[in-house]
Amino acid sequence: MTDSRKALVLFSGGQDSTTCLAWALDRYAEVETLAFDYGQRHRIELDCRNTVRAEIARQFPHWAGKLGEDHLLDLSLLGQISDTALTSERAIELQANGLPNTFVPGRNLLFLTFAATLAYRRGASVLVGGMCETDFSGYPDCRDNTLKAMQVALSLGLAAPMTIETPLMFITKAQTWALTHSLGGDALNDLIVEKTHTCYLGERGARHPWGYGCGQCPACQLRAAGYASFVASRARAA
């Protein structure tokens, strides 16, 4: 059954957000997308997302009619007040507090606040994000409790129900590949390999079995390990 509500997907152009977009298109009557330009080092993802949207509409016509408008918000102020490896040219490493310096404090909190503001104006009542606390880098704003608290705060602050859906929250990267395969088969997984971007360094010169990236940053390592596990599980099942 199709959910009659309109959903707004936080869509960066990476594997996780593309999975969320496919998941939402499979469930909701209308789906719009939103991205943020915050001065990220891997800004190339913002170019990839347009290609991904176009390819999803072309390859999956049963979803094309549900795919609504796209939005890009300028959050450059976030990059200006951040001092992280995602917003400046510096080595990726662990900090004294145990978090990697790729953590952008407040990023997801701001993203969801602006997304809810836009959703309210656009008549959407569901926000869909790729936050996950299974295979992740330890970011506190990716945790389920954080997202549940945000859902309550946003609904109260807007005086309107605002649901935050996180379909990847409790699954591994291997299960994320399996999810997209269940939604769109080899065609969707091939699209993710070829067209999406995950690498923190913005590297798209090197092509790996799992896609493009430096192969060394935490995002690449998670994606690569997940893909290898997914392929191995399919081989065992064959």
Backbone hydrogen bonds, N-H to C=O, Kabsch-Sander energy under -0.5 kcal/mol:
donor,donor_aa,acceptor,acceptor_aa,energy
3,D,27,R,-3.4
7,A,30,E,-2.6
8,L,126,V,-2.9
9,V,7,A,-0.5
9,V,32,E,-2.9
10,L,128,V,-2.8
11,F,9,V,-1.1
11,F,34,L,-2.7
12,S,10,L,-0.7
18,T,14,G,-1.9
19,T,15,Q,-2.3
20,C,16,D,-2.2
21,L,17,S,-2.0
22,A,18,T,-2.4
23,W,19,T,-2.6
24,A,20,C,-2.5
25,L,21,L,-2.6
26,D,22,A,-1.7
27,R,24,A,-1.3
28,Y,24,A,-3.1
29,A,3,D,-2.2
29,A,5,R,-0.8
30,E,5,R,-0.9
31,V,66,K,-2.8
32,E,7,A,-2.7
33,T,69,E,-2.0
34,L,9,V,-2.3
35,A,71,H,-2.1
37,D,73,L,-2.7
38,Y,36,F,-0.8
41,R,86,L,-4.0
43,R,40,Q,-0.9
45,E,42,H,-2.2
46,L,43,R,-2.0
47,D,43,R,-0.5
47,D,44,I,-1.0
48,C,44,I,-1.9
49,R,45,E,-1.9
50,N,46,L,-0.5
50,N,47,D,-0.6
51,T,47,D,-0.9
52,V,48,C,-2.4
53,R,49,R,-2.6
54,A,50,N,-2.1
55,E,51,T,-2.6
56,I,52,V,-2.5
57,A,53,R,-2.2
58,R,54,A,-2.0
59,Q,55,E,-3.1
60,F,56,I,-2.1
63,W,60,F,-2.2
64,A,60,F,-1.3
65,G,61,P,-0.9
66,K,63,W,-1.7
67,L,63,W,-1.1
67,L,64,A,-0.7
68,G,31,V,-3.8
68,G,66,K,-0.8
71,H,33,T,-1.7
73,L,35,A,-2.5
75,L,37,D,-2.4
75,L,73,L,-0.8
78,L,75,L,-1.7
79,G,75,L,-0.8
80,Q,76,S,-1.8
81,I,77,L,-1.7
82,S,78,L,-0.7
85,A,101,N,-3.0
86,L,101,N,-0.5
87,T,84,T,-0.8
88,S,84,T,-0.7
90,R,88,S,-1.3
93,E,91,A,-0.5
95,Q,99,L,-2.6
98,G,95,Q,-1.9
101,N,93,E,-2.7
103,F,100,P,-1.9
107,R,104,V,-2.2
110,L,106,G,-2.7
111,F,107,R,-2.9
112,L,108,N,-2.5
113,T,109,L,-1.8
114,F,110,L,-2.7
115,A,111,F,-2.6
116,A,112,L,-2.6
117,T,113,T,-1.9
118,L,114,F,-2.3
119,A,115,A,-3.1
120,Y,116,A,-2.5
121,R,117,T,-1.5
122,R,118,L,-2.2
123,G,119,A,-0.9
123,G,120,Y,-0.6
124,A,119,A,-2.6
125,S,6,K,-1.7
126,V,6,K,-1.2
127,L,163,T,-3.4
128,V,8,L,-2.4
129,G,165,E,-2.4
133,E,169,M,-2.2
135,D,171,I,-0.7
136,F,134,T,-0.9
142,C,139,Y,-1.7
143,R,140,P,-1.0
147,L,143,R,-2.0
148,K,144,D,-2.5
149,A,145,N,-2.1
150,M,146,T,-2.2
151,Q,147,L,-2.2
152,V,148,K,-1.9
153,A,149,A,-2.5
154,L,150,M,-3.0
155,S,151,Q,-2.1
156,L,152,V,-2.3
157,G,153,A,-2.8
158,L,154,L,-2.0
159,A,155,S,-0.8
160,A,155,S,-1.4
163,T,125,S,-2.7
165,E,127,L,-3.5
165,E,163,T,-0.6
169,M,166,T,-1.9
171,I,168,L,-1.6
176,T,172,T,-1.6
177,W,173,K,-2.0
178,A,174,A,-1.9
179,L,175,Q,-2.2
180,T,176,T,-2.1
181,H,177,W,-1.8
182,S,178,A,-2.1
183,L,179,L,-1.6
184,G,180,T,-2.9
185,G,181,H,-2.3
187,A,184,G,-0.5
188,L,184,G,-1.2
189,N,185,G,-1.8
190,D,186,D,-2.9
191,L,187,A,-1.9
192,I,188,L,-2.2
193,V,189,N,-2.4
194,E,190,D,-2.5
195,K,191,L,-2.8
196,T,191,L,-0.6
196,T,192,I,-1.2
197,H,13,G,-2.3
198,T,212,Y,-0.5
199,C,212,Y,-0.5
202,G,199,C,-1.2
207,R,205,G,-0.5
208,H,206,A,-0.5
208,H,211,G,-3.2
211,G,208,H,-1.3
213,G,206,A,-1.6
221,Q,217,C,-2.5
222,L,218,P,-2.3
223,R,219,A,-2.1
224,A,220,C,-3.0
225,A,221,Q,-2.5
226,G,222,L,-2.3
227,Y,223,R,-2.2
228,A,224,A,-2.5
229,S,225,A,-2.2
230,F,226,G,-2.3
231,V,227,Y,-2.8
232,A,228,A,-2.3
233,S,229,S,-2.2
234,R,230,F,-2.0
235,A,231,V,-2.1
236,R,232,A,-2.1
237,A,233,S,-1.6
238,A,234,R,-1.2
